[in-house]
Amino acid sequence: MIKENRIELTKEVRDDMVLAIKTYYSKERGEEIGDLASSMILDFIIEEIAPEFYNQGVMDAYKYLSERLEDMQSLLL
C-alpha cells in the first residue's frame, strides 16, 4: 500500500540520512548497523514520525502569517 503525500527525498539526502543513523548507532549505542537496517529506520521515521513535525511546521507558519496579517489589517483601520 502506498501512502499519499509521502515525503520524498533525493538519493543524496537519503544517503546522508542513512549515514547519520549509522553514525548515531555507532557513537551513541556502540552498535554497528548496516545500510538496510538504517534505511528501514529512516522509512519508519518518514512514514510515522515526520508527518507530525511537518504538520506542526505548517501550523506554526499559519499562526505566524495570521499574526502578521492582523498587524497589516490594523494599519488600515
C-alpha positions as a LaTeX table, in Angstrom:
\begin{tabular}{lrrr}
\hline
Residue & $x$ (\AA) & $y$ (\AA) & $z$ (\AA) \\
\hline
Met1 & 0.00 & 0.00 & 0.00 \\
Ile2 & 1.38 & 3.40 & $-0.99$ \\
Lys3 & 0.67 & 6.29 & 1.33 \\
Glu4 & $-0.35$ & 9.56 & $-0.23$ \\
Asn5 & 1.70 & 12.68 & 0.47 \\
Arg6 & 4.77 & 10.62 & 1.34 \\
Ile7 & 7.87 & 12.71 & 1.96 \\
Glu8 & 10.22 & 12.25 & $-0.98$ \\
Leu9 & 13.98 & 12.62 & $-0.58$ \\
Thr10 & 16.69 & 12.90 & $-3.18$ \\
Lys11 & 19.14 & 10.00 & $-3.28$ \\
Glu12 & 21.88 & 12.24 & $-1.88$ \\
Val13 & 19.75 & 13.41 & 1.07 \\
Arg14 & 18.56 & 9.87 & 1.77 \\
Asp15 & 22.14 & 8.55 & 1.70 \\
Asp16 & 23.21 & 11.31 & 4.12 \\
Met17 & 20.35 & 10.43 & 6.49 \\
Val18 & 21.14 & 6.71 & 6.36 \\
Leu19 & 24.77 & 7.54 & 7.17 \\
Ala20 & 23.64 & 9.78 & 10.05 \\
Ile21 & 21.58 & 6.92 & 11.52 \\
Lys22 & 24.52 & 4.52 & 11.20 \\
Thr23 & 26.83 & 7.08 & 12.85 \\
Tyr24 & 24.35 & 7.66 & 15.68 \\
Tyr25 & 24.11 & 3.95 & 16.42 \\
Ser26 & 27.87 & 3.62 & 16.35 \\
Lys27 & 28.61 & 6.62 & 18.60 \\
Glu28 & 25.66 & 6.57 & 20.99 \\
Arg29 & 24.89 & 2.88 & 21.26 \\
Gly30 & 28.18 & 1.25 & 20.35 \\
Glu31 & 26.37 & $-0.82$ & 17.72 \\
Glu32 & 27.16 & $-1.24$ & 14.06 \\
Ile33 & 24.14 & $-1.45$ & 11.79 \\
Gly34 & 24.07 & $-1.86$ & 8.05 \\
Asp35 & 22.54 & 0.14 & 5.23 \\
Leu36 & 19.38 & $-1.98$ & 5.16 \\
Ala37 & 18.63 & $-1.55$ & 8.87 \\
Ser38 & 19.40 & 2.19 & 8.68 \\
Ser39 & 17.19 & 2.54 & 5.62 \\
Met40 & 14.33 & 0.74 & 7.38 \\
Ile41 & 14.66 & 3.04 & 10.41 \\
Leu42 & 14.59 & 6.05 & 8.08 \\
Asp43 & 11.48 & 4.72 & 6.33 \\
Phe44 & 9.78 & 4.32 & 9.72 \\
Ile45 & 10.67 & 7.89 & 10.69 \\
Ile46 & 9.43 & 9.24 & 7.35 \\
Glu47 & 6.15 & 7.34 & 7.49 \\
Glu48 & 5.28 & 7.52 & 11.19 \\
Ile49 & 7.08 & 10.46 & 12.80 \\
Ala50 & 7.93 & 13.09 & 10.17 \\
Pro51 & 4.29 & 13.92 & 9.32 \\
Glu52 & 3.76 & 15.21 & 12.86 \\
Phe53 & 6.75 & 17.54 & 12.56 \\
Tyr54 & 5.56 & 18.67 & 9.13 \\
Asn55 & 2.07 & 19.38 & 10.40 \\
Gln56 & 3.46 & 21.34 & 13.35 \\
Gly57 & 5.60 & 23.38 & 10.96 \\
Val58 & 2.56 & 24.17 & 8.81 \\
Met59 & 0.57 & 25.23 & 11.88 \\
Asp60 & 3.44 & 27.39 & 13.16 \\
Ala61 & 3.71 & 29.10 & 9.75 \\
Tyr62 & $-0.08$ & 29.61 & 9.65 \\
Lys63 & $-0.06$ & 31.17 & 13.11 \\
Tyr64 & 2.86 & 33.44 & 12.22 \\
Leu65 & 1.28 & 34.59 & 8.96 \\
Ser66 & $-2.09$ & 35.13 & 10.64 \\
Glu67 & $-0.47$ & 37.37 & 13.24 \\
Arg68 & 1.34 & 39.36 & 10.53 \\
Leu69 & $-1.92$ & 39.72 & 8.59 \\
Glu70 & $-3.66$ & 41.07 & 11.70 \\
Asp71 & $-0.82$ & 43.59 & 12.08 \\
Met72 & $-1.33$ & 44.73 & 8.49 \\
Gln73 & $-5.10$ & 44.96 & 8.91 \\
Ser74 & $-4.71$ & 47.15 & 11.99 \\
Leu75 & $-2.89$ & 49.70 & 9.85 \\
Leu76 & $-5.98$ & 50.06 & 7.64 \\
Leu77 & $-8.44$ & 50.84 & 10.43 \\
\hline
\end{tabular}
